[in-house]
Amino acid sequence: MSFNARPMKYILGWLIAGTRGGVTRAEIIKTIHETPQNANQLAIALKVDYKTARYHLEVLEKNHIVTAVGDKYGATYFLTQAMEDNYGAFEEILKKIWKK
């Protein structure tokens, strides 16, 4: 099944609520929404290991949540337009998860 066959809300729900590391991915999305950053800046901001930040960025990029601009190590990450358009759905998912 292709990416376009799944609604963004479903993908976000799975990435945030349905898998290990969802909290870290949610924090990355929120941080990038405020200010685009590179992997090192995100690792420092979220107080996680650089490799952890890179792993979650790769997962988010593979699922069309973030996109990288620039070369490999200096790449700055931005939310994709699809993610920007569905940021409200992301916030709804967070409210449901963090209420529990």
Rosetta silent file (secondary structure, phi, psi, omega in degrees, C-alpha in Angstrom):
SEQUENCE: MSFNARPMKYILGWLIAGTRGGVTRAEIIKTIHETPQNANQLAIALKVDYKTARYHLEVLEKNHIVTAVGDKYGATYFLTQAMEDNYGAFEEILKKIWKK
SCORE:     score description
SCORE:     0.000 S_00000001
   1 L     0.000  133.348 -177.032    0.000    0.000    0.000 S_00000001
   2 L   -81.260  166.416  179.301    1.442    3.368   -0.958 S_00000001
   3 H   -57.380  -43.954 -175.985    1.843    6.395    1.280 S_00000001
   4 H   -66.238  -17.461 -178.983   -0.992    8.231   -0.461 S_00000001
   5 H   -78.060  -16.929 -179.397   -3.407    5.397    0.278 S_00000001
   6 L  -107.104  131.502  175.474   -3.242    6.068    4.024 S_00000001
   7 L   -65.599  147.227 -178.497   -4.599    9.260    5.554 S_00000001
   8 H   -57.129  -35.995 -179.365   -2.002   11.293    7.420 S_00000001
   9 H   -61.045  -39.666  178.356   -4.016   10.966   10.650 S_00000001
  10 H   -64.215  -46.033 -179.091   -3.669    7.173   10.498 S_00000001
  11 H   -62.885  -44.855  178.623    0.089    7.404    9.892 S_00000001
  12 H   -62.635  -42.457  178.531    0.541    9.893   12.724 S_00000001
  13 H   -59.244  -43.476  179.565   -1.500    7.748   15.084 S_00000001
  14 H   -67.054  -45.536 -177.533    0.644    4.739   14.314 S_00000001
  15 H   -68.402  -31.288 -175.730    3.957    6.637   14.561 S_00000001
  16 H   -96.192  -48.875 -173.999    3.060    8.422   17.787 S_00000001
  17 H   -97.097  -24.417 -170.251    0.690    6.124   19.681 S_00000001
  18 L   -99.442   -0.348 -177.373    1.269    2.751   18.099 S_00000001
  19 L  -137.165  157.844  173.219    5.029    2.292   18.265 S_00000001
  20 L   -63.596  145.888  178.827    7.903    2.531   20.709 S_00000001
  21 L    88.034    2.309 -178.144    9.580    5.899   20.457 S_00000001
  22 H   -60.750  -36.949  179.422    6.330    7.702   19.754 S_00000001
  23 H   -64.368  -43.442  178.752    6.930   10.244   22.503 S_00000001
  24 H   -64.033  -42.481  178.224   10.340   11.122   21.069 S_00000001
  25 H   -63.582  -39.388  177.768    8.891   11.427   17.570 S_00000001
  26 H   -62.832  -42.047  178.835    6.123   13.674   18.888 S_00000001
  27 H   -64.065  -39.143  177.450    8.709   15.893   20.585 S_00000001
  28 H   -62.661  -46.488 -179.933   10.698   16.084   17.341 S_00000001
  29 H   -59.877  -47.055  179.825    7.597   17.085   15.371 S_00000001
  30 H   -61.624  -42.691 -178.204    6.674   19.773   17.913 S_00000001
  31 H   -66.116  -45.244  179.579   10.231   21.134   17.998 S_00000001
  32 H   -67.239  -33.456  177.393   10.606   21.257   14.217 S_00000001
  33 H   -60.031  -40.234  179.183    7.180   22.883   13.923 S_00000001
  34 H   -72.787  -48.160 -177.563    8.454   25.732   16.099 S_00000001
  35 L  -150.964  118.267  175.488   11.924   25.997   14.515 S_00000001
  36 L   -57.703  139.699 -175.872   13.505   23.841   11.798 S_00000001
  37 E  -144.563  164.938  173.544   16.705   22.265   13.127 S_00000001
  38 E   -92.020  175.077 -174.669   19.434   19.790   12.252 S_00000001
  39 H   -62.241  -39.174 -179.614   19.866   16.430   13.986 S_00000001
  40 H   -66.058  -43.710  178.098   22.503   17.684   16.409 S_00000001
  41 H   -61.283  -41.158  178.181   20.365   20.650   17.491 S_00000001
  42 H   -64.901  -42.606  179.670   17.397   18.327   18.021 S_00000001
  43 H   -59.337  -43.389  179.491   19.468   15.871   20.050 S_00000001
  44 H   -67.073  -47.274 -177.516   20.605   18.689   22.337 S_00000001
  45 H   -61.393  -38.420 -176.350   17.138   20.264   22.614 S_00000001
  46 H   -94.627   -2.732 -179.742   15.461   16.938   23.435 S_00000001
  47 L    56.661   48.517  175.507   18.339   15.629   25.564 S_00000001
  48 L  -124.821  163.050  176.551   18.685   12.429   23.557 S_00000001
  49 L   -63.795  147.016  179.406   21.660   10.748   21.936 S_00000001
  50 H   -56.571  -42.862 -179.818   22.541   11.982   18.433 S_00000001
  51 H   -63.959  -34.830  177.157   22.012    8.488   16.982 S_00000001
  52 H   -64.814  -45.701  178.456   18.563    8.360   18.587 S_00000001
  53 H   -60.551  -45.201 -179.959   17.636   11.680   17.004 S_00000001
  54 H   -61.566  -43.042 -179.700   18.919   10.513   13.597 S_00000001
  55 H   -58.962  -49.964 -177.902   16.956    7.247   13.844 S_00000001
  56 H   -66.809  -35.052  175.682   13.668    9.000   14.604 S_00000001
  57 H   -63.607  -39.853  177.501   14.285   11.590   11.888 S_00000001
  58 H   -62.997  -42.557  177.941   14.804    8.754    9.385 S_00000001
  59 H   -62.321  -45.343 -179.589   11.517    7.147   10.463 S_00000001
  60 H   -66.596  -37.070  178.734    9.705   10.480   10.147 S_00000001
  61 H   -68.416  -42.224  178.659   11.306   11.206    6.780 S_00000001
  62 H   -59.867  -31.645 -178.459   10.423    7.745    5.447 S_00000001
  63 L   -98.591   15.711  173.411    6.790    8.398    6.418 S_00000001
  64 L    62.662   34.699  176.769    6.686   11.868    4.804 S_00000001
  65 L   -95.467  -41.405  177.097    6.410   13.770    8.087 S_00000001
  66 E  -124.253  161.327  175.251    9.690   15.660    7.799 S_00000001
  67 E  -136.637  146.529 -178.313   11.978   16.556    4.936 S_00000001
  68 E  -102.526  140.175  175.026   15.674   17.398    4.977 S_00000001
  69 E  -123.574  123.236 -179.234   17.261   20.346    3.217 S_00000001
  70 L   114.866 -176.072 -178.693   21.026   20.362    2.841 S_00000001
  71 L   -77.147  173.596 -169.637   23.791   17.795    2.993 S_00000001
  72 L   -50.895  -58.303 -173.410   23.752   14.683    5.180 S_00000001
  73 L   -85.272  -24.663  179.424   25.221   15.932    8.463 S_00000001
  74 L   -99.531    8.196 -176.077   24.269   19.579    8.150 S_00000001
  75 L   -61.023  135.884  175.141   20.772   18.885    6.863 S_00000001
  76 E  -100.853  135.775 -176.791   18.051   21.003    8.399 S_00000001
  77 E  -100.883  135.368  177.620   14.723   19.278    8.958 S_00000001
  78 E  -126.021  156.934  170.924   11.360   20.850    8.196 S_00000001
  79 E   -73.544  143.413  175.837    7.832   19.493    8.420 S_00000001
  80 L   -70.200  163.577  178.121    6.460   18.465    5.040 S_00000001
  81 H   -62.264  -37.528  178.007    3.545   20.405    3.627 S_00000001
  82 H   -61.249  -40.021  179.020    1.301   17.381    4.244 S_00000001
  83 H   -69.533  -42.155  176.799    2.326   17.402    7.906 S_00000001
  84 H   -57.995  -42.685 -179.304    1.800   21.155    8.197 S_00000001
  85 H   -65.718  -25.032 -177.574   -1.664   20.693    6.683 S_00000001
  86 L  -111.367   20.051 -177.838   -2.432   17.978    9.262 S_00000001
  87 H   -61.833  -32.884  176.877   -0.822   19.538   12.324 S_00000001
  88 H   -61.715  -40.272  177.271   -4.249   19.854   13.950 S_00000001
  89 H   -64.224  -38.561  176.507   -4.730   16.086   13.680 S_00000001
  90 H   -60.289  -46.032  179.380   -1.328   15.625   15.328 S_00000001
  91 H   -63.277  -36.915  176.650   -2.389   17.851   18.225 S_00000001
  92 H   -62.909  -42.841  179.074   -5.625   15.848   18.609 S_00000001
  93 H   -61.632  -44.163  179.616   -3.630   12.608   18.817 S_00000001
  94 H   -61.580  -42.218  179.614   -1.376   14.111   21.488 S_00000001
  95 H   -61.164  -42.643 -179.492   -4.359   15.237   23.564 S_00000001
  96 H   -66.557  -42.089 -176.869   -5.881   11.743   23.459 S_00000001
  97 H   -70.761  -47.227 -172.582   -2.609   10.012   24.331 S_00000001
  98 H   -81.886   -5.400  172.774   -1.441   12.340   27.078 S_00000001
  99 H   -74.577  -33.670 -173.569   -4.863   12.429   28.740 S_00000001
 100 L   -67.505    0.000    0.000   -4.538    8.739   29.632 S_00000001
